[in-house]
């Protein structure tokens, strides 16, 4: 979080659209991920967040982590809420 109370999306700047549609807002804070600025609405203010989870691992290592049983259960719930859209190329 910066001095004004904003969190940035880190390496991906496309989470703003998702956050607009969610009722419950949970962010994962990882101080080892670089701050990337310059996107449209690339941040979220602390007053808009319901829960904050703190993690400490290198961004490259994130792809190697296996999801926990709880994370799998959360994903199964969330996947039902994702609207189908055009396929990515």
C-alpha positions in Angstrom: 0.0 0.0 0.0 1.3 3.4 -0.8 1.1 6.5 1.4 -2.3 7.4 0.0 -3.8 4.0 0.8 -3.7 2.5 -2.7 -2.7 -1.0 -3.7 -1.5 -1.6 -7.3 -2.1 -4.8 -9.3 1.6 -5.7 -9.6 2.6 -7.4 -12.8 -1.0 -7.4 -14.2 -3.0 -4.3 -14.7 -6.3 -5.9 -15.7 -7.9 -6.7 -12.4 -9.9 -3.4 -12.2 -12.7 -4.8 -14.3 -13.0 -7.9 -12.1 -13.1 -5.9 -8.9 -16.0 -3.8 -10.3 -18.1 -7.0 -10.5 -17.3 -8.6 -7.2 -19.2 -8.0 -4.0 -16.4 -9.3 -1.8 -12.9 -7.9 -2.5 -9.9 -9.8 -1.3 -6.3 -8.7 -2.2 -3.1 -10.6 -1.8 -0.2 -8.3 -0.8 3.3 -9.4 -1.8 6.1 -6.9 -1.2 8.5 -8.8 -3.6 6.3 -8.1 -6.6 7.3 -5.0 -8.6 5.0 -2.0 -8.8 3.8 -1.4 -12.3 2.0 1.9 -13.0 0.5 3.4 -16.1 -2.6 1.4 -16.7 -6.2 2.7 -16.5 -7.3 2.3 -12.9 -4.3 0.3 -12.0 -5.0 0.5 -8.3 -7.6 0.0 -5.6 -8.0 2.0 -2.4 -7.9 0.3 1.0 -11.5 1.5 1.7 -12.7 -0.7 -1.2 -11.1 -3.9 0.2 -12.8 -6.4 2.5 -9.8 -8.6 3.3 -6.1 -8.5 2.8 -3.9 -11.6 2.6 -0.1 -11.1 3.0 2.3 -13.4 1.1 6.0 -13.3 0.7 7.4 -15.2 -2.3 9.2 -14.1 -5.5 6.9 -13.4 -8.4 8.6 -16.1 -10.5 8.0 -18.7 -7.8 4.2 -18.0 -7.8 3.7 -20.2 -10.9 5.4 -23.1 -9.0 3.1 -23.0 -6.0 0.3 -25.6 -5.9 -3.1 -24.4 -4.7 -4.2 -25.4 -1.2 -7.4 -27.3 -0.6 -9.0 -24.0 0.5 -7.8 -22.2 -2.6 -9.3 -25.0 -4.8 -12.6 -24.7 -3.0 -12.7 -20.9 -3.5 -11.8 -21.3 -7.2 -14.7 -23.7 -7.8 -17.1 -21.1 -6.4 -15.6 -18.2 -8.3 -15.4 -20.0 -11.7 -19.2 -20.2 -11.7 -19.3 -16.3 -11.5 -17.0 -15.7 -14.5 -18.9 -14.6 -17.6 -17.9 -16.2 -20.9 -16.3 -13.9 -23.4 -14.4 -13.9 -26.7 -11.5 -16.3 -26.9 -8.0 -14.9 -26.5 -5.6 -15.3 -29.4 
